[in-house]
Amino acid sequence: MTKSERDRRIQALLREPCGCTGQCGNRHARGTCGHRPSHLKRHCAAPPDPSAPFDPSSDLLSWCSTCYNAAVRHGQEAREQQAEKDLLDMQEELF
């Protein structure tokens, strides 16, 4: 995919409704968030798991700012909890 094709795809995504399916921690009533972009609720294009390291070849999803920020926080909290669990498991192996 060329840069101009990618840019056109991103511009198209920014006009689509939010595609969050619960990654933000909120169970959306209709299956997806569905908020439409407006001057009050900006959208961004990001991977389906925005807390994961960015992979430019991955598919992108339209995100409203509320869902995107919550999904990033939710993912960071999950990684921190997993890191604490892994640390405790490693420490138990020492004794």
C-alpha positions in Angstrom: 0.0 0.0 0.0 1.4 3.4 -1.0 1.5 6.4 1.3 -1.3 8.1 -0.6 -3.5 5.0 -0.5 -2.9 4.7 3.2 -3.7 8.4 3.7 -6.9 8.1 1.8 -7.9 5.0 3.9 -7.2 6.9 7.1 -9.2 9.9 5.9 -12.1 7.6 5.1 -11.9 6.0 8.5 -12.0 9.4 10.2 -15.5 9.9 8.7 -16.8 6.5 9.9 -18.6 5.8 13.3 -16.5 4.6 16.2 -15.9 0.9 15.7 -15.1 0.0 19.4 -16.6 -3.3 20.3 -15.8 -3.2 24.0 -12.0 -2.8 24.1 -12.7 0.4 26.2 -14.3 -1.7 29.0 -17.8 -0.6 28.1 -20.3 -3.1 26.7 -21.9 -1.2 23.9 -25.6 -1.8 23.6 -25.5 -2.2 19.8 -22.3 -4.2 19.7 -20.2 -1.2 18.7 -20.0 2.3 20.1 -21.3 3.9 16.9 -20.6 7.5 17.8 -20.2 9.6 14.7 -17.4 12.1 14.3 -18.3 15.7 15.1 -16.7 18.9 16.2 -17.4 17.7 19.8 -16.1 14.2 19.4 -13.0 13.8 17.3 -12.0 10.4 15.9 -8.7 8.8 15.2 -7.6 5.8 13.3 -5.8 3.2 15.4 -5.4 -0.6 15.6 -8.2 -2.6 17.2 -6.0 -2.9 20.3 -4.7 0.6 20.7 -2.7 -0.3 23.8 -0.5 -2.8 21.8 2.6 -1.7 20.0 1.8 -0.1 16.7 2.1 -2.3 13.6 1.7 -0.2 10.4 0.6 -3.3 8.4 -2.3 -4.0 10.8 -5.9 -3.0 10.0 -7.1 0.2 11.5 -10.3 1.1 13.2 -12.1 4.4 13.6 -12.1 5.4 17.3 -14.0 8.2 19.2 -11.8 9.9 21.7 -13.7 8.5 24.7 -13.4 4.9 23.6 -9.8 5.3 22.4 -8.5 6.8 25.7 -10.4 4.2 27.8 -9.1 1.4 25.7 -5.5 2.6 26.1 -6.0 2.9 29.9 -7.7 -0.5 30.0 -4.9 -2.1 28.1 -2.2 -0.5 30.2 -3.9 -1.6 33.4 -4.1 -5.2 32.1 -0.4 -5.2 31.2 0.5 -3.8 34.6 -1.5 -6.5 36.4 0.0 -9.2 34.2 3.5 -7.9 34.9 2.8 -7.9 38.7 1.5 -11.5 38.5 4.6 -12.6 36.4 6.9 -11.0 39.0 5.2 -12.7 41.9 5.4 -16.0 40.0 9.1 -15.5 39.3 9.7 -14.7 43.0 7.9 -17.8 44.2 10.2 -19.9 42.1 13.2 -18.5 44.0 12.0 -19.9 47.3 
